[in-house]
Amino acid sequence: MERRLSELRSYVRGWTGYFGLASQLKLFDKLDQWIRRR
C-alpha cells in the first residue's frame, strides 16, 4: 500500500508541476504581448 501511495504522490507532483509551468508560460506570453504593444 505504501508503494502505491508513493507512486501516486510522484504522479500527482509531476502533473501539478507540468500544469503549473503551463500556467506560468501563459502569463509570460500575455506579458510579452503587453510589452510589444507599448
C-alpha positions in Angstrom: 0.0 0.0 0.0 2.8 2.4 0.9 4.4 1.8 -2.5 1.2 2.7 -4.3 0.8 5.9 -2.3 4.4 6.8 -3.2 3.8 6.2 -6.9 0.6 8.3 -6.7 2.4 11.2 -5.0 5.0 11.1 -7.7 2.4 11.1 -10.4 0.4 14.0 -8.8 3.6 16.0 -8.2 4.6 15.7 -11.9 1.1 16.6 -13.1 0.9 19.7 -10.9 4.4 20.7 -12.0 3.5 20.4 -15.6 0.3 22.4 -15.4 1.9 24.9 -13.1 4.6 25.5 -15.8 1.9 25.8 -18.5 0.1 28.4 -16.4 3.3 30.4 -16.0 4.1 30.3 -19.7 0.6 31.7 -20.4 1.4 34.6 -18.0 4.7 35.3 -19.7 3.0 35.2 -23.2 0.5 37.8 -22.0 3.2 40.0 -20.5 5.2 39.7 -23.8 2.2 40.8 -25.8 1.6 43.8 -23.5 5.3 44.8 -23.8 5.2 44.6 -27.6 2.1 46.9 -27.7 3.9 49.6 -25.7 
